[in-house]
């Protein structure tokens, strides 16, 4: 009935399209039930922004957005405790296997581009740039470096203090993989937290603090922190909307995702929420500090959801536009 109504609307005059739009909004306002979401603290700002906007059109739907980290979110997703899992990395092979064993099919949907920000205390006036090799020298599990001078000649002989996302975080997984060569390869004496706001507080309160998290948290707290430009082999580049979207901020740029359970897609409130998410993610991504996809890629991602394409593109080669537009 709903599809027939929208088909009829598409054939009506522009004047009557207003009535169709009103009918659609009225239909959403009558929705009830819940949408359970958990996962990445990096993806949280955009998902929460979508949830807030969705509540204005579907006030009877209860949308909860938890922050257990990407890994923690997938654990709940595998158990069937959530409808949607926020992720700041691709689903892992082990998680895909666990999902299959649990009979949990899923749809993978990229929602924005992100860059990992490496930041230091606001009073730090000597760390302007770092190479990926210097980051590895500082962060890898077998590192014996303790002082800034151990990282680069000329830096002070004072101990640095490390702050990092928790080990359930997709940001932690991504950083350790591209910087240290293996996911999870990280020294144990850092201060870890799944709450990026606590990392901000720690670095801002430690004169020799250094850490990393999604760029949205730097943008929100740039008065308290200094951003470090990263040299991935082609000169030091700072993360911003342009360098993240064109891939020059390498290797610390990446896509962000939501994963939707196939079983949850049959729930009207989840279906409405995900469609609302995909229709509004470009605008809201920019508002919370991420890089929106171009319209054609956004449309291709929505088609993937509408068509119910299952599984992950994790092992496929190519850029997001190549993977999702074909």
Secondary structure, 3 states (H helix, E strand, C coil): CHHHHHHHHHCCCHHHHHHHHHHHHHHHHCCCEEEEEEECHHHHHHHHHHHHHHHHHCCCEEEEECCCHHHHHHHHHHCCCCCEEEECCCCCHHHHHHHHHCCCCEEEEEEEEEEEEEEEECCCCCCCEEEHHHHHHHHCCCCCCCEHHHHCCCCCCCECEEEEECCCCHHHHHHHHHHHCCCCCCCCCCEEECCHHHHHHHHHCCCCEEEEEEHHHHHHCCCCEEECEEECCCCEECCCHHHHHCCCCCCCEEEEEEEEEHHHHCCHHHHHHHHHHHHHHHHHHHHCCCECCCHHHHHHHHHHHHCCCCECCCCCCCCHHHHHCC
